[in-house]
Amino acid sequence: MSMRQEGKKGKMTVAEAGRKGGEKTAQTHGRDFYEQIGRKGGEKVSSERGPEFYSEIGSKGGSERAKQHEGTSEAMGKTSLEEAGHRGGQRVRKLIQAGKEHEEE
């Protein structure tokens, strides 16, 4: 329960303050601002940590996902998983292309 709900007028929780600040920033700066700071952050991490970092976190994520879905390949069959992977890859390709086209506008 937030402090405001408890009747302490003028006080808010950290979550409420963050939400309110985020909403105000979104109104003031818009989507381009968030795209720009996201790109800057990604470039900074990439330059500091290099491609090995992304490879490592990708492997960790894949390992965890595999643990969560043990037995999936037996249940679905290899062909189904290959098809699902292909569909996912096609979706990513389309999203990348759409992003490039958006940047060109």
MITORSE-198433 format. One line per 3 residues: their letters; for each residue x negated, z, y of N, C-alpha, C. Coordinates in Angstrom, 1 decimal, padded with zeros to 4 digits. Atoms other than C-alpha are relative to their C-alpha. Example, Ala and Ser with C-alpha at 12.3 -4.5 7.8 and 13.67 -1.06 7.14 Angstrom:
2
AS = -000.9/000.0/-001.2/-012.3/007.8/-004.5/-000.9/000.0/001.2 ~ 000.9/000.0/-001.1/-013.7/007.1/-001.1/000.8/000.8/001.1
// end
This chain:
105
MSM = -000.9/000.0/-001.2/000.0/000.0/000.0/-000.9/000.0/001.2 ~ 000.8/000.0/-001.2/-001.4/-000.9/003.4/000.2/001.1/000.9 ~ -000.1/-001.0/-001.0/-002.0/001.5/006.2/001.2/-000.2/000.9
RQE = -001.2/000.4/-000.8/000.6/-000.4/008.2/001.3/000.4/-000.6 ~ -001.2/-000.3/000.7/003.2/000.2/005.6/000.2/001.5/-000.1 ~ -000.1/-001.4/000.0/002.4/003.9/005.6/000.4/000.6/001.3
GKK = -000.5/-000.5/-001.3/003.4/004.1/009.2/-001.1/000.3/001.0 ~ 001.1/-000.2/-000.9/-000.1/004.3/010.8/-000.1/-001.3/000.9 ~ -000.1/001.2/-000.9/000.6/001.9/013.7/-001.3/-000.4/000.5
GKM = 001.2/000.5/-000.6/-002.2/-000.3/014.9/-001.2/-000.1/-001.0 ~ 001.1/000.1/001.0/-004.3/000.0/011.7/000.4/-001.0/-001.1 ~ -000.2/000.9/001.1/-004.7/-002.6/009.0/-001.1/000.1/-001.0
TVA = 001.1/-000.1/001.1/-006.6/-002.9/005.7/-001.0/-001.1/000.3 ~ 001.0/001.0/-000.2/-009.7/-005.0/005.5/000.6/-001.4/-000.5 ~ -000.6/001.3/000.5/-007.7/-007.6/003.5/000.9/-000.6/001.0
EAG = -000.9/000.5/-001.1/-005.1/-007.9/006.2/-000.8/-000.5/001.2 ~ 000.9/000.5/-001.1/-007.8/-008.2/008.9/-000.6/-001.3/-000.4 ~ 000.6/001.3/000.4/-009.6/-010.9/006.9/001.0/-001.2/-000.1
RKG = -001.0/001.0/000.1/-006.4/-012.8/006.2/000.4/-000.5/001.4 ~ -000.4/000.3/-001.4/-005.4/-012.6/009.9/-001.1/-000.8/000.7 ~ 001.1/000.7/-000.6/-008.9/-013.7/011.0/-000.1/-001.4/-000.6
GEK = 000.1/001.3/000.6/-008.9/-016.6/008.5/001.1/-000.9/000.5 ~ -001.1/000.8/-000.5/-005.5/-017.8/009.7/-000.3/-000.5/001.4 ~ 000.3/000.3/-001.4/-006.6/-017.7/013.3/-001.1/-001.1/000.1
TAQ = 001.1/001.0/000.0/-009.9/-019.6/012.5/000.5/-001.3/-000.4 ~ -000.6/001.2/000.4/-007.9/-022.2/010.6/000.8/-000.7/001.1 ~ -000.8/000.6/-001.1/-005.6/-022.8/013.5/-000.9/-000.5/001.1
THG = 000.9/000.3/-001.1/-008.5/-022.9/016.0/-000.9/-001.2/-000.4 ~ 001.1/001.0/000.3/-011.0/-025.1/014.1/000.5/-001.1/-000.9 ~ -000.5/001.1/000.8/-009.0/-027.1/011.5/-000.9/-000.2/-001.2
RDF = 000.6/000.3/001.3/-010.0/-028.6/008.2/-001.5/-000.5/000.1 ~ 001.3/000.6/-000.2/-013.1/-030.5/009.5/-001.1/001.1/000.1 ~ 000.9/-001.2/-000.2/-014.7/-027.1/010.4/-000.4/000.5/-001.4
YEQ = 000.3/-000.6/001.4/-014.4/-025.8/006.8/-000.8/-001.0/-000.8 ~ 000.8/001.0/000.7/-015.7/-029.1/005.4/-001.4/000.0/000.4 ~ 001.4/000.0/-000.5/-018.7/-029.0/007.6/-000.8/001.3/-000.4
IGR = 000.7/-001.3/000.4/-019.6/-025.3/006.9/-000.2/000.0/-001.5 ~ 000.2/000.1/001.4/-019.1/-026.0/003.2/-001.1/-000.9/-000.4 ~ 001.1/001.0/000.2/-021.4/-029.0/003.3/-001.3/000.7/000.3
KGG = 001.2/-000.7/-000.4/-024.0/-027.0/005.2/-000.5/001.0/-001.0 ~ 000.3/-001.1/001.0/-023.8/-024.1/002.7/-000.6/-000.7/-001.3 ~ 000.5/000.7/001.2/-024.2/-026.5/-000.2/-001.3/-000.6/000.1
EKV = 001.3/000.6/-000.2/-027.1/-028.3/001.3/-001.1/001.1/000.0 ~ 000.9/-001.1/-000.1/-028.8/-024.9/002.0/-000.4/000.5/-001.4 ~ 000.3/-000.5/001.4/-028.4/-023.7/-001.6/-000.8/-001.0/-000.7
SSE = 000.8/001.1/000.7/-029.6/-027.1/-002.9/-001.4/000.0/000.4 ~ 001.4/000.1/-000.4/-032.7/-027.1/-000.8/-000.8/001.2/-000.4 ~ 000.7/-001.2/000.4/-033.5/-023.5/-001.6/-000.3/000.2/-001.5
RGP = 000.0/-000.3/001.4/-032.8/-023.5/-005.3/-000.3/-001.2/-000.9 ~ 000.3/001.2/000.7/-033.2/-027.1/-006.4/001.0/-000.3/-001.1 ~ -000.9/000.5/001.1/-031.5/-029.1/-009.2/000.1/000.9/-001.2
EFY = 000.1/-000.9/001.2/-032.6/-026.6/-011.9/001.1/001.1/000.1 ~ -001.0/-001.0/-000.2/-030.2/-024.0/-010.4/001.3/-000.5/-000.4 ~ -001.3/000.5/000.4/-027.2/-026.2/-010.8/000.1/-000.3/-001.5
SEI = 000.1/000.2/001.4/-028.3/-027.1/-014.3/000.2/001.3/-000.8 ~ -000.1/-001.3/000.6/-028.6/-023.5/-015.2/001.4/000.6/000.1 ~ -001.3/-000.6/-000.2/-025.3/-022.4/-013.8/001.1/-000.8/-000.8
GSK = -000.9/000.9/000.8/-023.6/-025.4/-015.5/-000.1/000.3/-001.4 ~ 000.2/-000.4/001.4/-025.1/-024.4/-018.8/000.7/001.3/-000.3 ~ -000.6/-001.3/000.2/-024.0/-020.8/-018.4/001.6/-000.1/000.0
GGS = -001.4/000.2/-000.1/-020.5/-021.9/-017.4/000.5/-000.7/-001.3 ~ -000.4/000.7/001.2/-020.3/-024.3/-020.4/000.0/001.0/-001.2 ~ 000.1/-001.0/001.1/-021.5/-021.5/-022.8/001.2/000.9/000.0
ERA = -001.1/-000.9/-000.1/-018.9/-019.1/-021.5/001.3/-000.7/-000.4 ~ -001.3/000.7/000.3/-016.1/-021.7/-021.7/000.0/-000.3/-001.5 ~ 000.0/000.2/001.4/-017.2/-022.5/-025.3/000.4/001.3/-000.8
KQH = -000.3/-001.3/000.6/-017.0/-018.8/-026.2/001.5/000.2/000.1 ~ -001.4/-000.3/-000.2/-013.5/-018.6/-024.8/000.9/-000.9/-000.9 ~ -000.8/001.0/000.8/-012.4/-021.7/-026.8/-000.5/-000.3/-001.4
EGT = 000.6/000.2/001.3/-014.1/-021.2/-030.1/001.1/-000.5/-000.9 ~ -001.0/000.6/001.0/-012.3/-023.2/-032.8/000.8/-001.1/000.6 ~ -000.8/001.1/-000.6/-010.9/-025.7/-030.3/-000.3/-001.3/-000.6
SEA = 000.4/001.3/000.5/-012.9/-028.6/-031.7/000.6/-000.2/-001.4 ~ -000.6/000.1/001.3/-011.6/-027.8/-035.2/001.5/-000.2/000.1 ~ -001.4/000.1/-000.2/-008.1/-027.4/-034.0/000.5/-001.4/000.6
MGK = -000.4/001.2/-000.7/-008.0/-030.5/-031.8/-000.6/-001.2/-000.6 ~ 000.8/001.1/000.6/-010.5/-032.7/-033.6/-000.9/-000.6/001.1 ~ 001.0/000.5/-001.0/-013.5/-034.3/-032.0/000.5/-001.1/000.8
TSL = -000.5/001.1/-000.8/-011.7/-037.4/-030.9/000.8/000.4/001.1 ~ -000.8/-000.5/-001.1/-009.2/-035.5/-028.9/-000.9/000.6/001.1 ~ 000.9/-000.6/-001.0/-012.0/-033.6/-027.1/-000.8/-001.1/000.7
EEA = 000.7/001.1/-000.7/-013.9/-036.8/-026.4/001.0/-000.7/001.0 ~ -001.0/000.6/-000.9/-010.7/-038.3/-024.9/000.3/000.9/001.2 ~ -000.2/-000.9/-001.1/-010.1/-035.2/-022.8/-001.2/000.0/001.0
GHR = 001.2/000.1/-000.9/-013.7/-035.4/-021.5/000.0/-001.2/000.8 ~ 000.0/001.3/-000.7/-013.3/-039.0/-020.7/001.0/000.0/001.1 ~ -001.0/-000.1/-001.0/-010.1/-038.4/-018.8/-000.5/000.9/001.2
GGQ = 000.6/-000.8/-001.0/-011.8/-035.6/-016.9/-001.0/-000.7/000.9 ~ 001.0/000.8/-000.7/-014.7/-037.8/-016.0/000.6/-001.1/000.9 ~ -000.7/001.1/-000.8/-012.4/-040.6/-014.8/000.6/000.7/001.3
RVR = -000.6/-000.8/-001.1/-010.6/-038.0/-012.6/-001.1/000.3/001.1 ~ 001.1/-000.3/-000.9/-013.9/-036.9/-011.1/-000.5/-001.2/000.8 ~ 000.4/001.3/-000.6/-014.9/-040.5/-010.5/000.9/-000.4/001.2
KLI = -001.0/000.4/-001.0/-011.7/-041.2/-008.6/-000.1/001.0/001.2 ~ 000.1/-001.0/-001.1/-012.0/-038.0/-006.5/-001.3/-000.3/000.9 ~ 001.2/000.3/-000.8/-015.6/-038.9/-005.5/000.2/-001.3/000.8
QAG = -000.3/001.2/-000.7/-014.5/-042.4/-004.6/000.9/000.2/001.2 ~ -001.0/-000.3/-001.1/-011.6/-041.1/-002.5/-000.7/000.8/001.1 ~ 000.8/-000.7/-001.0/-014.0/-038.7/-000.7/-000.9/-000.9/000.8
KEH = 000.9/000.9/-000.7/-016.4/-041.5/000.1/000.8/-000.9/000.9 ~ -000.8/000.8/-000.8/-013.6/-043.6/001.4/000.5/000.7/001.2 ~ -000.5/-000.9/-001.1/-012.3/-040.7/003.5/-001.1/000.1/001.1
EEE = 001.1/-000.1/-000.9/-015.8/-040.3/005.0/-000.2/-001.2/000.9 ~ 000.3/001.3/-000.7/-016.0/-044.0/006.0/001.1/-000.2/001.1 ~ -001.1/000.2/-001.0/-012.7/-043.7/008.0/-000.4/000.5/001.4
// end
